[in-house]
C-alpha cells in the first residue's frame, strides 16, 4: 500500500483524506513506509498544503501494546512533533471484537500509560465503531489549526535527509540496536556449535532465521541512510532498551552450559557442579584451572544470551562476572 488521496465534500467543505500505510505493514518495511509518508508530506508542504488533523488508529482488540507498536507510536510522535499533538485524534478500532468492559479497560490503560503525554498536549481519544456515521463523526472533529508537522519542517525548511529527521533517527536507532544484538546472537550460536559436537535441527533453524532477519535489517538501514549506512552501526547498542528478536534465546539453557563445560573435560561429572566448601582446599590445581575455564566459557555464553534478553541490567551483570573471572585466570 502507498499513500493515497481521496477527495469528497463534507458539510459544504472540500475534504482531502490522505490514507497512509501503517508501520506494521506486513508487505513493506518500516523504512519504505516512512520514506513514502515523508515524501508525500514534503511535497504537500512545498505546495503550501497543511493538514487539519491526523487520525492515529489503534486496534482495541490487541490485548497489550507490543514492542513494535510502542516503537511505531514513538516514531509517529517524532513525525508529528509535540506542537501538532492537538491535531491528533487517537482512534481505537475493532470494538466489535471485544466486550465493552474489556475494551474500556484497555482504552483507559492506553490513555493512562502510552498516550498520556499526547493527551496532555491536546490529543483526543475517539472510538471508531465501523460505521459510516462513526467515520463522519471523527472527520467532523478534525478542526485543529493547521500547522506543519515536524518532519515537514525538518525536510523542507531545514533540508535534512530522512535519516537525520527525528522520526528517521528513531528508526535508525532501532535498526542499529537490532543489528548489533542479532549479530551477537549469531556469533554465540557459532561459538556453541564449534565447542559442542553436532548441531541440532532447531539450532540451525534459529541460526538461519537470525541471518534472514539480519539481512532484512541491514537492507532497511542501507535504504534509510544510503550505502554507508552499515558503516555507521556501532559495535555496542546505542541504548539499554532491547528490541524484540523473533526466536527463542532460552534454548541456551543451564543444561546446554553443562554440556559445553563437559565437552572440555574427560571427567564424568560436570565442571559446573557445586563443590562442598570443605573440599575446596583439597582440589588439585589442574581441576581448578579446568573449572575456571569452564566457568569463563559458560559466562561468555550467558553474556551473549543476556545481550538479547529483555531483563534490564542482565547484560551488564554477566559482563561484570565474566570480567572478574577472566582477571582471575590471568
Backbone bond lengths (Angstrom), bond angles and torsions (degrees), N, CA, C in turn:
res aa  C-N    CA-C-N  psi(-1)  N-CA   C-N-CA  omega(-1)  CA-C   N-CA-C  phi
1 X - - - 1.454 - - 1.529 110.30 -
2 X 1.339 117.31 137.13 1.447 122.75 176.25 1.532 109.37 -113.94
3 X 1.322 116.70 179.25 1.458 120.72 178.84 1.531 108.76 -71.34
4 X 1.324 116.38 125.39 1.464 121.72 179.61 1.526 109.68 -121.34
5 X 1.316 116.36 147.80 1.465 121.75 -179.96 1.527 109.80 -120.33
6 X 1.334 116.20 129.35 1.462 122.18 179.36 1.525 108.85 -120.11
7 X 1.315 116.50 135.72 1.470 121.36 -177.41 1.527 109.90 -117.61
8 X 1.347 116.52 133.55 1.463 121.04 177.96 1.527 108.51 -157.50
9 X 1.319 115.58 173.58 1.464 121.72 -178.95 1.523 109.03 -108.04
10 X 1.345 115.81 131.93 1.461 121.55 177.97 1.529 108.25 -133.74
11 X 1.359 116.03 114.36 1.466 121.53 179.92 1.533 111.89 49.90
12 X 1.309 115.06 50.64 1.471 123.12 178.54 1.528 113.82 68.70
13 X 1.340 115.84 9.24 1.462 119.18 176.73 1.531 109.35 -102.79
14 X 1.314 115.96 139.80 1.461 121.02 174.61 1.533 107.48 -85.16
15 X 1.312 117.30 109.59 1.469 122.39 -172.54 1.528 110.07 -105.69
16 X 1.319 115.26 134.75 1.470 121.85 172.78 1.533 107.15 -114.60
17 X 1.302 116.06 114.49 1.467 121.11 -179.86 1.524 108.55 -101.30
18 X 1.320 116.12 120.88 1.466 121.67 -178.09 1.527 108.49 -101.32
19 X 1.310 116.78 117.52 1.461 122.49 -179.17 1.525 108.57 -102.16
20 X 1.322 116.16 117.29 1.463 120.29 -177.90 1.521 110.54 -112.22
21 X 1.334 117.82 153.17 1.467 119.78 174.58 1.518 110.04 -69.60
22 X 1.321 116.46 153.15 1.463 120.61 177.34 1.518 111.04 -88.12
23 X 1.322 116.13 160.20 1.462 120.00 179.89 1.533 112.14 -73.24
24 X 1.322 117.39 -7.91 1.462 120.32 176.32 1.524 110.62 -101.09
25 X 1.329 116.57 24.49 1.462 121.54 179.31 1.532 109.18 -60.96
26 X 1.334 116.60 130.93 1.469 120.63 -176.12 1.518 112.95 -80.55
27 X 1.326 117.71 -15.71 1.461 120.36 -176.17 1.525 113.31 -106.66
28 X 1.332 116.80 -10.23 1.457 119.50 -177.13 1.521 109.56 -134.85
29 X 1.315 115.85 148.59 1.462 120.88 -178.60 1.522 110.75 -76.79
30 X 1.334 115.61 162.09 1.463 120.82 177.34 1.530 111.24 -60.63
31 X 1.338 116.46 -35.47 1.463 119.94 179.00 1.522 110.92 -63.12
32 X 1.338 117.22 -44.59 1.466 120.94 178.67 1.524 111.24 -62.41
33 X 1.349 115.82 -43.36 1.458 120.11 -178.97 1.529 110.38 -63.81
34 X 1.325 117.26 -47.11 1.464 120.60 -179.30 1.516 110.61 -63.43
35 X 1.324 117.62 -39.72 1.463 120.42 -179.79 1.531 111.20 -64.17
36 X 1.339 117.13 -40.61 1.463 120.56 179.67 1.531 111.70 -66.35
37 X 1.345 115.41 -45.97 1.467 119.62 -179.24 1.530 110.26 -63.90
38 X 1.344 115.79 -46.66 1.468 119.83 -179.03 1.525 111.10 -63.75
39 X 1.331 116.65 -37.85 1.455 120.23 179.44 1.523 111.80 -63.60
40 X 1.337 116.64 -44.01 1.463 119.85 179.37 1.524 110.67 -66.30
41 X 1.337 116.51 -43.64 1.461 120.23 -179.21 1.523 111.53 -63.98
42 X 1.339 116.45 -38.39 1.460 119.65 178.93 1.520 111.83 -64.52
43 X 1.328 116.36 -44.29 1.462 120.63 178.37 1.529 111.49 -63.77
44 X 1.350 115.64 -42.83 1.467 120.00 179.55 1.526 111.00 -61.51
45 X 1.330 117.12 -40.06 1.461 120.79 -178.92 1.523 111.06 -67.24
46 X 1.337 116.22 -38.77 1.463 119.96 177.54 1.530 111.05 -64.45
47 X 1.330 115.92 -28.29 1.465 121.46 178.67 1.532 112.03 -90.60
48 X 1.338 116.44 13.25 1.467 123.19 177.78 1.529 113.05 65.68
49 X 1.321 117.27 26.62 1.461 120.94 176.65 1.525 109.20 -94.83
50 X 1.321 116.86 128.87 1.455 121.74 177.97 1.523 109.55 -123.65
51 X 1.300 115.60 145.95 1.464 120.86 -176.83 1.520 111.47 -82.98
52 X 1.333 115.70 139.12 1.469 120.44 175.13 1.523 111.24 -81.38
53 X 1.301 117.51 -20.06 1.454 120.29 179.93 1.515 111.35 179.87
54 X 1.318 114.87 164.86 1.465 122.08 179.94 1.521 108.07 -129.66
55 X 1.316 116.74 133.65 1.463 121.61 177.34 1.531 107.91 -106.90
56 X 1.320 116.18 116.98 1.463 122.45 177.39 1.525 107.82 -99.05
57 X 1.333 117.59 120.32 1.459 122.16 -175.06 1.524 111.41 -98.21
58 X 1.331 115.47 134.13 1.458 121.05 177.22 1.534 109.05 -136.11
59 X 1.323 116.56 129.91 1.470 120.94 179.68 1.522 110.71 -74.08
60 X 1.316 116.92 117.08 1.466 120.15 178.15 1.526 110.62 -72.47
61 X 1.331 116.37 -13.50 1.463 120.79 178.32 1.527 112.18 -73.79
62 X 1.333 117.47 -17.14 1.464 119.83 176.92 1.525 109.27 -70.99
63 X 1.336 118.25 124.28 1.462 119.96 -175.58 1.523 114.06 -66.73
64 X 1.318 117.70 -24.61 1.469 120.22 179.64 1.527 109.30 -153.80
65 X 1.301 115.13 165.82 1.466 121.90 179.21 1.530 107.66 -83.85
66 X 1.331 116.47 103.28 1.452 121.21 -178.47 1.519 111.06 -70.35
67 X 1.360 115.38 167.88 1.454 119.94 -178.50 1.513 113.11 -59.71
68 X 1.343 117.25 -40.98 1.463 120.20 179.54 1.526 110.92 -66.67
69 X 1.341 116.92 -36.47 1.471 120.49 179.15 1.530 110.60 -66.57
70 X 1.333 117.11 -38.43 1.462 120.66 177.66 1.529 110.22 -64.23
71 X 1.331 115.76 -43.25 1.459 119.63 179.38 1.526 110.49 -63.09
72 X 1.332 116.44 -42.97 1.459 120.50 -179.19 1.526 111.82 -64.82
73 X 1.341 116.43 -38.65 1.455 120.12 177.10 1.529 110.58 -64.57
74 X 1.325 116.58 -41.32 1.466 120.83 178.66 1.527 110.39 -62.51
75 X 1.350 116.80 -40.99 1.450 120.58 178.62 1.524 110.76 -66.40
76 X 1.334 116.48 -38.68 1.459 120.99 178.61 1.523 110.67 -62.97
77 X 1.339 117.39 -42.19 1.461 120.90 178.69 1.524 110.92 -60.16
78 X 1.331 116.37 -44.22 1.460 120.46 -179.18 1.518 111.16 -68.36
79 X 1.316 116.64 -33.13 1.454 120.93 178.62 1.526 110.84 -65.32
80 X 1.336 116.22 -41.52 1.475 120.63 -178.44 1.522 112.15 -78.79
81 X 1.337 116.22 -47.72 1.453 120.66 -172.62 1.516 110.61 88.81
82 X 1.320 116.99 145.08 1.465 121.31 -175.47 1.525 112.99 -59.62
83 X 1.329 117.50 -31.40 1.465 120.44 -178.49 1.531 112.26 -64.54
84 X 1.331 116.21 -19.92 1.472 120.03 -177.75 1.527 112.79 -105.03
85 X 1.338 117.82 6.89 1.469 119.35 -179.23 1.533 111.80 -61.61
86 X 1.323 116.68 -29.31 1.469 119.10 179.97 1.528 111.44 -68.81
87 X 1.327 116.91 -13.71 1.465 121.03 178.19 1.526 112.34 -92.24
88 X 1.342 117.05 -1.27 1.463 121.34 -173.77 1.523 110.81 -97.29
89 X 1.333 115.57 130.46 1.463 122.17 169.84 1.523 107.83 -105.59
90 X 1.319 116.90 120.66 1.460 122.92 178.89 1.527 107.78 -90.57
91 X 1.321 116.13 98.07 1.457 121.24 -172.25 1.525 111.26 -100.50
92 X 1.321 116.07 125.59 1.462 121.19 175.62 1.524 108.75 -94.08
93 X 1.330 115.39 138.56 1.462 121.48 -177.32 1.528 110.41 -122.24
94 X 1.337 116.49 -179.88 1.475 123.98 175.75 1.527 112.78 63.91
95 X 1.318 116.88 35.94 1.468 120.25 -179.89 1.525 112.08 -69.47
96 X 1.315 117.90 -19.39 1.467 120.72 177.73 1.529 111.84 -69.68
97 X 1.336 116.89 -16.52 1.466 120.58 -175.83 1.524 113.32 -94.50
98 X 1.336 118.20 -0.68 1.461 120.92 -179.10 1.526 109.54 -135.57
99 X 1.317 115.66 161.73 1.463 119.30 173.98 1.524 108.59 -77.59
100 X 1.311 116.59 160.44 1.460 121.06 179.72 1.531 110.61 -60.08
101 X 1.325 115.88 -41.57 1.472 119.95 -178.67 1.520 111.03 -64.80
102 X 1.340 116.43 -46.60 1.466 120.59 -179.03 1.526 110.52 -64.56
103 X 1.339 116.59 -46.56 1.454 120.43 -179.82 1.515 112.87 -62.01
104 X 1.329 116.51 -40.72 1.470 120.76 179.86 1.519 110.92 -64.53
105 X 1.328 116.85 -39.76 1.469 120.48 178.64 1.526 110.75 -63.55
106 X 1.332 116.00 -43.58 1.468 119.57 179.71 1.524 111.32 -66.37
107 X 1.324 116.83 -38.97 1.459 120.03 178.93 1.523 111.28 -65.18
108 X 1.318 116.37 -39.16 1.458 119.74 178.08 1.516 111.16 -64.72
109 X 1.331 116.64 -37.27 1.462 119.96 177.88 1.526 110.68 -65.68
110 X 1.328 116.44 -40.64 1.458 120.37 177.49 1.526 110.36 -61.38
111 X 1.321 116.70 -44.82 1.468 121.18 -178.82 1.524 110.92 -66.65
112 X 1.295 116.97 -37.76 1.460 121.43 -175.12 1.528 112.65 -79.38
113 X 1.343 116.52 -33.13 1.461 119.47 -170.90 1.527 113.46 -110.58
114 X 1.324 117.53 -52.59 1.460 120.37 -170.35 1.522 114.02 -95.65
115 X 1.311 117.44 -31.15 1.462 121.10 -176.86 1.524 112.86 -104.75
116 X 1.310 116.97 5.58 1.468 121.57 -172.82 1.525 112.06 -55.91
117 X 1.331 116.86 -48.76 1.470 119.84 -176.29 1.519 111.43 -66.08
118 X 1.324 117.41 -34.60 1.462 120.62 179.93 1.529 111.14 -71.27
119 X 1.333 115.78 -42.25 1.463 119.97 179.08 1.528 110.11 -63.63
120 X 1.315 116.01 -38.89 1.459 121.14 179.78 1.530 111.11 -60.18
121 X 1.339 116.21 -30.33 1.462 121.04 -177.84 1.527 112.42 -100.74
122 X 1.339 116.23 14.96 1.463 118.94 170.33 1.504 117.92 114.50
123 X 1.322 119.13 -7.16 1.465 119.97 178.01 1.526 109.53 -67.66
124 X 1.338 116.43 147.83 1.463 121.02 -179.90 1.521 110.63 -119.57
125 X 1.331 115.64 148.11 1.460 121.76 -179.32 1.527 108.86 -101.07
126 X 1.325 116.43 128.63 1.464 121.63 179.70 1.530 108.59 -132.39
127 X 1.327 115.19 161.99 1.467 121.09 178.12 1.523 110.02 -113.80
128 X 1.329 115.52 134.53 1.458 119.85 173.05 1.531 107.60 -105.17
129 X 1.326 116.68 119.89 1.464 121.67 -174.50 1.529 112.96 -101.85
130 X 1.314 116.49 21.76 1.465 121.99 173.97 1.528 112.20 63.25
131 X 1.324 116.16 36.27 1.466 121.35 176.47 1.530 109.25 -130.95
132 X 1.342 116.04 158.54 1.457 120.36 177.79 1.528 110.78 -60.13
133 X 1.336 116.63 -43.78 1.456 120.38 -177.77 1.518 111.37 -61.56
134 X 1.360 115.40 -40.81 1.459 119.32 178.95 1.530 110.44 -63.58
135 X 1.316 117.05 -38.84 1.465 120.77 178.51 1.524 111.10 -65.07
136 X 1.353 116.92 -44.42 1.466 120.33 178.55 1.532 111.00 -63.18
137 X 1.339 116.35 -38.05 1.472 120.02 179.27 1.527 110.99 -61.64
138 X 1.319 116.04 -40.05 1.469 120.24 179.96 1.527 110.09 -68.69
139 X 1.326 116.84 -45.26 1.472 120.35 179.34 1.529 110.69 -60.35
140 X 1.335 115.77 -36.18 1.462 119.75 -179.92 1.512 113.72 -66.26
141 X 1.343 117.49 -15.63 1.465 120.80 -179.80 1.528 112.65 -92.86
142 X 1.326 117.22 -1.03 1.462 120.80 179.96 1.523 109.44 -82.86
143 X 1.318 114.94 72.68 1.471 120.55 -173.58 1.527 113.27 -122.46
144 X 1.321 117.58 12.53 1.464 119.53 -178.63 1.525 110.86 -69.53
145 X 1.324 117.88 155.13 1.475 120.37 177.50 1.527 110.83 -57.50
146 X 1.298 116.67 141.17 1.459 120.68 -177.43 1.526 110.67 -75.98
147 X 1.314 114.81 122.15 1.460 120.59 178.89 1.531 108.72 -134.37
148 X 1.318 117.03 148.50 1.466 118.55 175.50 1.527 110.13 -70.42
149 X 1.315 116.25 143.21 1.450 120.16 176.59 1.531 109.62 -73.60
150 X 1.308 115.33 161.34 1.458 119.78 -177.05 1.520 111.47 -60.15
151 X 1.334 116.72 -42.16 1.469 119.43 -177.25 1.528 110.87 -67.50
152 X 1.337 117.53 -28.31 1.467 120.32 176.81 1.527 110.75 -67.12
153 X 1.318 116.41 -44.99 1.467 119.89 179.26 1.522 110.93 -66.45
154 X 1.328 116.04 -38.59 1.464 119.44 -178.70 1.530 111.42 -65.51
155 X 1.329 116.91 -42.13 1.466 119.74 -174.26 1.530 112.41 -83.45
156 X 1.336 117.64 -35.47 1.460 120.28 -175.68 1.531 111.50 -92.36
157 X 1.329 117.02 -52.79 1.462 119.89 -176.72 1.530 112.08 -76.74
158 X 1.335 116.32 -43.58 1.462 120.09 -176.61 1.521 112.84 -92.94
159 X 1.330 116.41 -6.07 1.475 121.96 176.77 1.534 112.95 56.43
160 X 1.309 116.00 38.93 1.461 119.82 178.52 1.525 110.22 -85.07
161 X 1.331 117.34 141.97 1.466 118.64 170.93 1.530 109.23 -69.30
162 X 1.318 116.91 160.43 1.461 120.78 -176.19 1.524 112.37 -55.57
163 X 1.314 117.40 -39.10 1.465 121.29 -176.69 1.520 112.97 -65.32
164 X 1.346 117.37 -20.29 1.463 120.68 -178.11 1.523 113.03 -102.71
165 X 1.325 117.19 1.61 1.460 119.60 173.23 1.528 108.75 -75.71
166 X 1.320 116.45 165.71 1.469 120.12 -178.93 1.522 111.39 -61.31
167 X 1.337 116.97 -43.15 1.464 120.29 178.52 1.522 110.64 -67.73
168 X 1.324 116.56 -39.11 1.460 120.08 178.88 1.511 112.28 -64.61
169 X 1.334 117.01 -35.92 1.473 119.78 179.16 1.521 111.46 -68.51
170 X 1.338 117.31 -33.35 1.466 119.85 175.63 1.525 109.96 -62.00
171 X 1.323 116.04 -46.31 1.462 120.36 179.94 1.526 111.04 -65.91
172 X 1.341 116.59 -41.08 1.472 120.13 177.97 1.522 111.03 -61.02
173 X 1.326 116.85 -44.42 1.458 121.04 -179.25 1.524 110.69 -60.60
174 X 1.335 116.36 -45.73 1.462 119.22 -179.27 1.519 111.31 -64.60
175 X 1.326 117.40 -45.90 1.465 120.39 -178.78 1.527 111.12 -63.41
176 X 1.337 116.74 -40.98 1.469 120.34 179.52 1.520 110.82 -63.14
177 X 1.331 116.61 -46.61 1.461 120.35 178.65 1.525 110.84 -60.64
178 X 1.317 115.80 -44.19 1.457 120.10 -179.02 1.522 110.81 -61.12
179 X 1.333 116.83 -44.59 1.468 121.02 -178.73 1.525 110.79 -63.96
180 X 1.333 117.10 -44.45 1.471 120.78 179.44 1.518 110.84 -59.21
181 X 1.323 116.99 -47.37 1.454 120.84 -173.93 1.523 112.27 -75.29
182 X 1.300 118.04 -35.19 1.460 119.12 -179.84 1.528 110.30 -73.77
183 X 1.340 116.77 -31.01 1.464 119.23 173.73 1.525 110.51 -63.65
184 X 1.324 116.52 -41.24 1.468 120.28 177.79 1.521 110.74 -63.46
185 X 1.327 115.91 -39.20 1.457 119.41 -179.94 1.530 110.81 -64.03
186 X 1.329 116.87 -44.86 1.464 120.89 178.89 1.521 110.23 -62.93
187 X 1.337 116.21 -40.33 1.462 120.61 178.27 1.523 111.28 -63.22
188 X 1.332 116.93 -39.85 1.466 120.16 -179.23 1.526 111.06 -65.41
189 X 1.335 117.39 -35.93 1.464 119.99 176.50 1.514 110.01 -65.98
190 X 1.350 117.12 -39.21 1.453 120.69 177.31 1.518 112.41 -62.19
191 X 1.351 116.98 -39.45 1.468 121.17 177.45 1.512 110.65 -62.90
192 X 1.317 116.98 -42.64 1.459 121.14 -178.86 1.518 111.88 -65.29
193 X 1.334 115.73 -47.73 1.462 118.65 -175.61 1.525 111.80 -68.64
194 X 1.340 117.96 -24.02 1.460 119.95 176.87 1.525 111.70 -81.78
195 X 1.338 117.28 -18.32 1.463 121.44 -178.49 1.522 112.36 -100.02
196 X 1.338 116.52 -28.10 1.458 121.23 -177.67 1.516 108.48 -110.15
197 X 1.319 116.71 132.90 1.458 120.66 -177.67 1.520 110.68 -64.51
198 X 1.352 115.94 130.11 1.460 120.50 176.34 1.514 113.08 82.39
199 X 1.338 115.29 158.65 1.450 121.97 177.34 1.513 108.71 -131.36
200 X 1.331 116.73 124.69 1.456 119.77 -178.60 1.520 110.42 -71.62
201 X 1.347 115.18 158.54 1.458 120.31 179.62 1.533 110.29 -62.78
202 X 1.337 116.81 -42.39 1.462 120.07 -179.36 1.522 111.24 -64.77
203 X 1.345 116.52 -36.21 1.457 120.48 179.30 1.525 110.42 -66.22
204 X 1.334 116.69 -42.21 1.455 120.89 179.23 1.527 110.26 -66.37
205 X 1.323 117.02 -36.75 1.464 120.92 178.40 1.520 110.24 -63.76
206 X 1.343 116.83 -43.33 1.466 120.11 178.44 1.519 111.10 -62.89
207 X 1.342 115.30 -39.85 1.463 119.08 -179.38 1.532 110.69 -64.32
208 X 1.325 117.53 -46.25 1.464 121.18 -179.47 1.535 111.01 -65.85
209 X 1.339 116.22 -37.76 1.465 119.87 178.05 1.523 110.32 -65.41
210 X 1.328 116.01 -39.76 1.464 120.42 178.94 1.524 110.80 -65.02
211 X 1.332 116.83 -41.79 1.468 120.74 179.16 1.527 110.28 -63.54
212 X 1.336 116.74 -40.44 1.465 120.47 178.85 1.526 110.51 -61.81
213 X 1.338 116.74 -45.84 1.465 120.13 -179.95 1.525 111.56 -66.82
214 X 1.328 116.48 -34.76 1.460 120.23 178.02 1.526 110.84 -63.02
215 X 1.325 117.01 -45.51 1.464 120.44 -179.94 1.530 111.14 -63.57
216 X 1.339 116.56 -38.27 1.458 119.72 178.26 1.530 110.81 -64.22
217 X 1.335 116.46 -44.41 1.462 120.49 -179.79 1.522 111.07 -65.32
218 X 1.336 116.93 -41.07 1.463 120.30 178.36 1.530 110.73 -63.85
219 X 1.340 116.64 -37.73 1.460 120.17 177.16 1.517 111.79 -64.75
220 X 1.339 116.96 -40.26 1.464 120.75 177.95 1.525 111.17 -64.31
221 X 1.335 115.93 -42.54 1.466 119.33 -178.66 1.525 111.02 -65.81
222 X 1.322 116.32 -39.19 1.467 119.87 178.44 1.526 110.43 -66.14
223 X 1.340 117.08 -37.99 1.461 120.34 177.99 1.522 111.39 -67.17
224 X 1.319 116.73 -30.95 1.468 121.13 -179.39 1.524 111.95 -78.37
225 X 1.333 116.30 -44.52 1.468 120.89 -171.20 1.525 114.23 -108.36
226 X 1.326 118.01 -6.36 1.452 120.16 -177.70 1.523 111.89 94.37
227 X 1.336 117.28 -175.65 1.474 122.02 -175.34 1.524 114.05 -58.52
228 X 1.328 117.33 -28.19 1.469 120.14 -177.96 1.526 112.17 -90.56
229 X 1.323 117.32 7.56 1.463 120.52 -176.14 1.519 113.32 -58.58
230 X 1.339 116.65 -43.57 1.467 119.86 -177.43 1.520 111.88 -67.98
231 X 1.332 116.82 -27.39 1.467 120.04 179.92 1.522 111.42 -66.85
232 X 1.333 117.10 -22.36 1.466 120.67 -177.22 1.525 112.61 -88.11
233 X 1.325 117.76 -3.71 1.468 120.05 -178.94 1.528 109.16 -69.72
234 X 1.325 118.21 123.76 1.464 120.84 -178.91 1.521 111.20 -71.12
235 X 1.323 116.80 163.67 1.464 120.80 178.28 1.518 111.09 -76.38
236 X 1.332 116.31 -25.79 1.457 121.23 177.37 1.517 108.80 -115.88
237 X 1.319 115.86 157.89 1.461 120.73 179.56 1.529 109.85 -61.83
238 X 1.323 116.00 149.57 1.461 121.11 -176.66 1.515 113.25 -73.18
239 X 1.343 116.86 -24.55 1.457 120.62 -177.88 1.515 108.69 -157.09
240 X 1.342 118.81 162.42 1.459 121.25 -174.51 1.513 114.81 -62.97
241 X 1.341 119.41 -28.83 1.454 120.41 -174.81 1.512 110.51 -61.64
242 X 1.329 117.03 135.63 1.448 123.22 -173.44 1.510 111.44 -108.06
243 X 1.346 119.15 119.09 1.451 119.52 175.52 1.512 111.27 -67.12
244 X 1.310 116.16 151.88 1.453 120.88 -178.44 1.515 110.45 -73.92
245 X 1.327 117.61 130.81 1.451 122.94 177.10 1.520 108.10 -107.82
246 X 1.321 117.89 134.02 1.441 122.54 -167.44 1.516 114.19 -86.25
247 X 1.313 118.09 46.28 1.450 120.36 169.43 1.511 108.29 -152.37
248 X 1.347 116.62 169.84 1.453 121.06 -168.11 1.513 111.23 -95.46
249 X 1.337 116.38 102.57 1.462 120.54 179.20 1.513 111.58 -75.36
250 X 1.336 118.15 -12.06 1.457 120.88 -178.98 1.520 111.96 -69.66
251 X 1.350 117.59 -8.09 1.461 120.10 177.79 1.524 111.02 -62.99
252 X 1.339 117.41 -21.57 1.456 120.55 174.24 1.526 108.31 -81.13
253 X 1.318 114.86 76.05 1.452 121.08 -172.66 1.524 111.27 -87.57
254 X 1.325 115.77 176.35 1.460 121.16 177.11 1.516 110.18 -61.08
255 X 1.343 116.80 -35.86 1.461 120.34 177.96 1.529 110.59 -60.76
256 X 1.345 116.72 -40.16 1.460 120.28 178.68 1.521 111.09 -64.42
257 X 1.329 116.88 -37.95 1.462 120.11 179.17 1.523 110.64 -65.53
258 X 1.334 116.56 -38.16 1.466 119.83 175.56 1.523 110.63 -62.47
259 X 1.346 116.46 -42.89 1.455 119.99 179.20 1.515 110.72 -63.02
260 X 1.330 116.23 -38.36 1.449 121.15 -179.76 1.521 110.77 -63.65
261 X 1.322 116.98 -42.13 1.458 119.83 178.97 1.519 111.26 -72.06
262 X 1.350 117.24 -36.29 1.458 120.68 -179.26 1.520 111.61 -66.16
263 X 1.360 116.52 -29.42 1.461 119.64 -178.06 1.517 111.69 -65.74
264 X 1.327 117.56 -17.48 1.458 121.97 -179.25 1.524 111.58 -101.25
265 X 1.314 116.83 4.97 1.459 119.50 -175.51 1.518 110.63 -133.99
266 X 1.319 117.21 142.27 1.456 121.86 175.71 1.508 111.28 -88.31
267 X 1.313 116.59 -4.10 1.454 121.36 -179.39 1.520 109.96 -69.22
268 X 1.340 117.14 147.81 1.460 121.24 -179.57 1.515 111.61 -76.60
269 X 1.320 118.57 -20.68 1.460 122.07 178.96 1.510 110.07 -102.74
270 X 1.325 116.46 150.71 1.455 121.08 -177.29 1.516 111.11 -69.89
271 X 1.339 115.04 142.60 1.463 120.01 176.99 1.515 111.67 -70.29
272 X 1.347 116.69 -12.64 1.451 119.51 -179.98 1.519 112.76 -96.44
273 X 1.345 117.92 -0.52 1.456 120.07 177.96 1.524 109.75 -64.90
274 X 1.321 118.66 144.93 1.467 120.86 -179.72 1.527 111.87 -65.68
275 X 1.332 115.67 147.91 1.468 121.46 179.97 1.519 108.86 -114.87
276 X 1.324 117.86 129.42 1.464 119.62 176.94 1.525 110.78 -56.71
277 X 1.338 116.84 139.39 1.470 121.55 -175.32 1.514 111.84 -57.70
278 X 1.334 116.97 -34.53 1.467 119.56 -176.28 1.534 112.68 -69.95
279 X 1.322 116.98 -17.83 1.468 120.24 -176.80 1.523 113.32 -97.41
280 X 1.326 117.59 -4.58 1.461 120.21 -173.20 1.521 111.98 -61.82
281 X 1.324 118.36 -46.85 1.466 121.50 -174.30 1.519 112.60 -66.88
282 X 1.341 117.51 -21.99 1.457 120.37 -177.71 1.525 113.02 -91.32
283 X 1.323 117.74 0.98 1.462 120.10 -178.11 1.523 110.41 -72.93
284 X 1.340 117.99 139.34 1.471 120.28 177.31 1.528 110.42 -68.03
285 X 1.337 116.76 151.45 1.452 122.36 -177.03 1.530 111.61 -61.50
286 X 1.331 116.12 -38.64 1.467 119.80 -178.68 1.531 111.06 -60.53
287 X 1.355 115.72 -42.52 1.461 118.95 179.69 1.532 110.70 -66.25
288 X 1.326 116.34 -39.82 1.471 119.95 179.50 1.530 110.89 -61.55
289 X 1.344 116.38 -41.90 1.457 120.09 179.55 1.527 111.09 -65.09
290 X 1.353 115.57 -40.47 1.453 119.49 179.08 1.523 110.63 -66.49
291 X 1.329 115.87 -39.69 1.471 119.57 179.33 1.521 110.76 -65.53
292 X 1.335 116.82 -40.29 1.459 120.26 178.46 1.524 110.36 -64.08
293 X 1.339 116.86 -41.45 1.463 120.63 178.74 1.531 110.63 -62.63
294 X 1.338 116.30 -40.77 1.465 120.10 178.47 1.525 111.04 -65.98
295 X 1.329 116.35 -38.11 1.465 120.61 178.77 1.524 110.62 -64.54
296 X 1.339 116.70 -42.59 1.466 120.97 178.64 1.527 110.23 -62.31
297 X 1.343 116.47 -42.68 1.469 120.08 178.30 1.517 110.90 -61.43
298 X 1.327 116.05 -44.61 1.458 120.38 -179.98 1.530 111.15 -63.74
299 X 1.331 117.35 -39.71 1.456 121.09 179.56 1.527 111.57 -67.33
300 X 1.334 116.86 -34.07 1.460 119.75 177.46 1.531 110.71 -64.70
301 X 1.332 115.64 -43.05 1.457 119.42 177.39 1.532 110.07 -64.56
302 X 1.354 115.81 -43.06 1.463 120.23 179.75 1.523 111.37 -62.06
303 X 1.324 116.49 -37.75 1.478 120.07 178.08 1.522 110.62 -64.01
304 X 1.339 116.61 -41.72 1.464 120.24 -179.90 1.525 111.25 -65.43
305 X 1.326 116.28 -38.09 1.458 119.84 176.39 1.528 110.05 -65.96
306 X 1.353 116.13 -40.40 1.464 120.62 -178.88 1.522 111.67 -64.12
307 X 1.328 117.61 -24.56 1.471 121.11 -179.62 1.517 111.58 -61.27
308 X 1.330 117.61 -29.17 1.462 120.44 -178.52 1.513 111.73 -113.50
309 X 1.320 116.00 14.75 1.466 119.55 177.90 1.519 110.35 -86.49
310 X 1.343 117.88 142.79 1.461 120.25 178.45 1.522 113.73 -79.38
311 X 1.339 117.50 0.30 1.463 120.86 -177.77 1.527 110.03 -77.91
312 X 1.329 119.12 118.25 1.465 121.71 -179.10 1.528 111.71 -61.38
313 X 1.335 117.19 134.66 1.457 121.81 175.17 1.506 115.15 82.94
314 X 1.334 118.85 -8.08 1.463 120.55 -175.87 1.518 111.22 -66.45
315 X 1.337 116.91 -41.48 1.462 119.85 -179.64 1.527 110.94 -62.54
316 X 1.335 116.61 -42.55 1.458 119.76 179.23 1.514 112.49 -64.18
317 X 1.350 116.42 -39.35 1.468 120.61 -179.28 1.522 111.34 -65.68
318 X 1.335 116.85 -45.26 1.468 119.36 -179.70 1.525 110.95 -68.69
319 X 1.328 117.22 -35.66 1.465 119.93 178.03 1.528 110.90 -65.09
320 X 1.348 116.36 -39.82 1.461 120.56 178.31 1.522 110.73 -64.15
321 X 1.341 116.69 -44.79 1.463 120.97 179.04 1.532 110.88 -61.10
322 X 1.328 116.26 -39.57 1.460 120.42 178.79 1.524 111.14 -66.17
323 X 1.325 116.78 -41.27 1.463 121.04 178.29 1.529 111.42 -59.75
324 X 1.331 115.77 -43.98 1.478 120.49 178.90 1.522 110.51 -63.03
325 X 1.324 116.55 -46.10 1.472 120.05 -179.04 1.523 111.85 -62.84
326 X 1.335 116.27 -41.49 1.462 119.90 -179.75 1.536 111.80 -68.04
327 X 1.342 116.73 -32.99 1.474 119.61 178.97 1.519 110.96 -68.83
328 X 1.333 116.74 -33.67 1.464 120.80 177.57 1.519 110.87 -68.40
329 X 1.341 116.19 -33.09 1.462 120.41 -176.79 1.516 112.82 -76.38
330 X 1.328 117.31 -16.54 1.469 119.88 -177.67 1.523 111.50 -65.97
